[in-house]
Amino acid sequence: MRLLLALLVSLIVLVATLLLLPAPIDPVVWTPDPDPGLAGDFAANDKLAAAERLLVGVGAGPEDVACGTGGARYTGFQDGRIVRFDDKGNHQEFADTRGRPLGMQLDGNGRLIVADAVRGLLAVSADGAIEVLTDSVDGSKMLFVNDLDIAADGTIWFSDSSAHRDYHHTFHDFLEGRPSGRLLSYDPASGDTAVHMEGLFFANGVALGPEDGYVLVNETGLGRINRLWLKGEKAGQRDLFFSGLPGTPDNLSFNGRETFWVAMPALRAGIDGLAGRPLVRKLLSRLPQGILASSQERYSFVVGLGPDGRVKHNLQDTGRGFTDITSANECDGSLYLGSLSIPAVARYPLR
């Protein structure tokens, strides 16, 4: 009885403390897009259980993987390091941004272009020298540069996940529910940075479509993919490429032929369940970020979409072997998977 009473008192004290502490967010209600769940095109399966781990223990949180020449791959870790590696496990440090490298891709000049959540859009030369291409737009510093893709003319399209919260306060951005993400472009010839979309609920993955006819950008908080037309009669118009993903879309890539790969580190149920409960989210925001991060349900999920927006591939692992998948990039017949938390990348052979 005494133990039960002590636990009850502790719970009351905890609740009272959470109620009295100032909240770091001002949450609002939002309406989620339809969630199809793990059914139909998204039926649960264990295909990703065949994924092989690489770079085990080299670093934590290899967010993205870039395809290089001659079998070389690149990835960046939470501590700012970028390493070059191959399928045999050989690796070497390539650069250190001293920030948080997220999306990355090689440009036509052999430079590794990096979306660094802390430092902005970077270019890393073959010898590891780092140049900041842009870190501000319209007189304001970007807070959360996330993913990118590069057009044939050299234009770099990239996302800034939030205009309110930086990388270290990701969960506060979701709990507040006030979309402020953006899709931007950087012109290496002129040095100009431009905003093309605003008000996105955590802008994330970016990928150009066939012949650079349009660019896609993920909205993680709503489980959908937006499209901005760049060429043809619809140039300048915006529409939805895909609405109703069952997971939270992170990075996005195009294999250059027929498939957009969408990585989803978690299912949407948790976020959607809080959409109409701003008071609950306000209470949760008073908890340490570490507790919020650990409470997220991990899952293994990658989807392949055709240019027509139809589901072509549904890759999951209900056993959750390689979880928190943040990116899927097709290199030489295999999918290379990044992760938010696993200290390894994974390679999944495409049959």
N, C-alpha and C positions, 0 to 999 in steps of 0.2 A: 504493500500500500504506500509506504514511504517513497519507494522508487517511482511509482506511478505519479504521486503527487509532485515529486521533484521534476519529473519530465513535463508535467502539465505546467508547472510554474516556468520552466525554461522556455516552453513553447510560447506562453503568454508574453514573456520578456522579449523573445525574438520578434514576435508579431508587433509588439508595441514599438520596438526599436525601428523596425522597417517602416512603420507608419510615421514615426517622428522624423526620421532622417530625410533631408532634402533629396528629391528625385532628380537625377541627371537628365531626364527626358520629359517631354510634354506630349504624351501619346494621344493618337486619334484613332477612330474606327476606320477600317478599310474593308472593302468587299473582295474576297479572294476569287480568282478565276475558278471554274469547275475543276475538280480533282478527280480523274478517272480511277485512281487507285491502281493496284497491281492486278489488272484484269485486261482482257482483250489484247491489244497490241503490246501492252505492258505486263503481261502475265509473268508471275514469278518464275525464275529459272536459275540454274547454277552454272551457266556457261563460263562466267569469269573465274570459276574455281580453277580453270586451267592456266591462269596467268602465272608467269614466272617472275620472281622478285630479283631485282638487280640493285646494286649499290647499297646493299644491306648494311645499316649502321654507319654510313658515311655522313649522313646529315638528316635533320628532321624537316618534315614538311616540304618535299620537292614538288612545288605547286604545278609547274609546267615542264614540258619536255620539247625541245626544239630539234628538228632533224637537220643534221649537217651532212657534209659530203664524206664519202669513203667510210660510211658506217659510224661516223661520229655523232654523238648526241650531247645535248646540253640541258642542265637543270639547275635551279636555284633553291637554296635552303633558307630556313628562318633566320639564320645568323648572318645572312648577306652574301655568303659564298656562292659562286657559280662554278660548277665543275663540268668538264668534258669527259665523256665516258664511252665505252663500247659494250657490246653484248657479252664479252668475255669477262667483264668486271674490271677491266683496266680503267683507271680514272686519274685525273689530275686537276688541281685547282686552276681555273681559267681566269677568274677575276673575283673581286670582293667589292660589292657596291656600298657596303656599310649601311645598307637600308634593308628592304625586303623585296627581293626580285620575285615577280609573279609571272605574268605572261611574257613569252620571248619568242623571237623568230629571227632568222638570218635574212639580211637584205641583199640586194643585187650586188653590193660591193663587198660582201663577205663579213660585214659587221653584224654582231649580235645585237638586235634592238630589244630592249628590256623595258617592260612596264614595272617600275619599282614603286611600291605603295608609299614609300617614304620620300624618295628623292625625285620622282617624276619619270618622264620618258628619257631613257638613256641609250647611248650607242657605245658598244664595247668593241674596240678594234681587235685585230688578230693577236696583238701582243698584250691584250688585257687592259689597255688604257681606256678610261671611262670619260665620256662626254655627256653632259646634260643637254639634251636637245630642247626640251621645254618642261617647265614645272609650274607654269601659270597661264592664265587666259583672262582677257578683259581686266587685267590689273589685279586679279586675285589668284593666290596660290592654290594649286590642286591639292586635295587632301588624300586621295585614295586612287591613284592610277593602278589599273588592274590587268587588263588584257589588251591584245593588239592583233592586227593583221596588216599586211603591206601590199598595196596595189602595184600593178605592173609599172605604173608611172613613178613609183617611189613614195607616193603619199602613204603616210602611216595613219591608220584608223585605230582609235583606242578608246577605252572607257575610263571614266572617273566615277567610281562607285557611289560616292556621296559628297555633297557640298557642305554637309553638316558634321560628319564624323570621320575621323581618320582610321587607319588600319587597326589601331589599338583599341578602338571602341566600336567594332563591327556589330556586336550584339545590340548595342544601344540604338544603332540605326534601324535594325529590324524591329526592336521593341517600340520605338517611337511611331513608326508607320507613316512618316512624312517623306515621300519619295523626292529625292533631289539628285539622282544619278544623271550622268550625261554621256553622250557619244560625241567624241571630238575627232579632229584630224590635224595632222601636222605635215606641212609642206616643206621638205628638206631644201628645196630650191630657194624659197623665199624666207623660210624660217617662221612662217605664219602659223598660228594655232587658231582653229575655228571650232565653234560649238554647233552641232547639227541636231541634237535631241537633248531635251531637258525633262526633268520630272520623272525619271525612271526609278522604279523601286529596286534599288541596288543594281546599277548597271554593271555588267560583268563580262562574259565572253563576247568576243568580236570576231567575225569572219566575213570575208568578201565572197560573193557568189560567183558563178561562172562568168568568165570574161569581165569581171569586176562590174557587172551590171547592177549589183546592189550590195549593200552591206547589212549584216545582221548583228544585233546586240541582244544579249540575254537580260531579262529582268528576274533576278534570283528570287525576290520577295513575292512575285506573282506567278512563277512557274511558266513563263512565256517568253517568246522570241519575237522581237520587233524587226521590221525591215525598212530600210531607207533606199529608195530607188536612185541610182546614180546615172543611168543612161536610158535612152528611149523616151517614149511618150509619157511615162510615169516619172521621169527624172524629177527629184525634189519631193515626191510624195512619200508618205509613210503609211505602212499597214502592218498587220500582224502576220508573221510567217507561220507561227505555231502558238496556239493557246491551249492550256490544259495539260502541261507536263505533270506527272505524278511526283516528281522530285524537284529539288531546288537547283536549277541549272547554274553551273559555274563556268568554266572555260568552254570555248566553242572553237572548232577548227573545221576546215574544208580540205578534203583530200585532193582537190583540183580536178575531180572527175564527176563523181555522182553521189558523194556522201558528206553530210555535215555531221560531225561527231559532237555529241552533247554529254558532258560529264556532270553527274549529279551526286554530290556527297551525302545528301540526306533526303528523306521523304518529306513531303510538304505538310503532313498531318499536324505536326507540332506547331508550326507557324500559323497555319490556317485556323487552328483551334483558338488562337489568341486574338484573331483579327477583330472580334467584337467585344473584347474585354480589356479596355485601356487601363482600368484600375489595377487589374492583375499584372499587366505589363509594367505599370508604374512601380508596383511593389517589387517585381523581379529585378528592375533596373537598379535597385539599391544593393543587390547582391554583388559580390566580386565577379569580375569578368571570367575568372578561372572556373567558378562554379557554374556559370551560365554555359560556358563552352563544354564542360564535362557532362552537362545534362542533355546535350544534343544527341539524338539517336543516330548512330552511325549506320551507313548502308553501302552496298556495292552496286553501282548502277551507271551504265553508259547506254545511250540511245543513238542510233544512226538514222538520220532523216535524209530523204532524197530532196533534190531541188524543187520538187512539186509539193514538199511539205508532208509527205507520207512517211510513216515509220518503216524503215527497211531492216534495222537491226535492234534487237532488244537483249542487252547483255547484263546479267545480274549474277549475284552470288548470295543466295539466302543464308549461306553459312558465314557470310561477312569475313572472308579471308583477307581481302585487300579492300579496306574501307576508305571513306571520306575522299572518294575520287574527285579530284578537282580539274583534271584535264585528260583528254584522249587525243593523241596525235598519231596519224598513220605514217609510218616510215618503213619503206622497203617490205611491205606485206605484213607488217605487224602493227598493233596498236600499243603505244607507249603511254602508260597511265601515271599521272601524278597524284599526290595525296596531301591533304591538309595536315595529317598527323602521323602517318606511317613513315618510319625512317628507311624508306626504300622507294624505288620506282618499280613498276611492273610492266612486263611485256606479254601481250596476248596475241598469239598467231591467228591471223585471219585466214579462214579456209574458203 
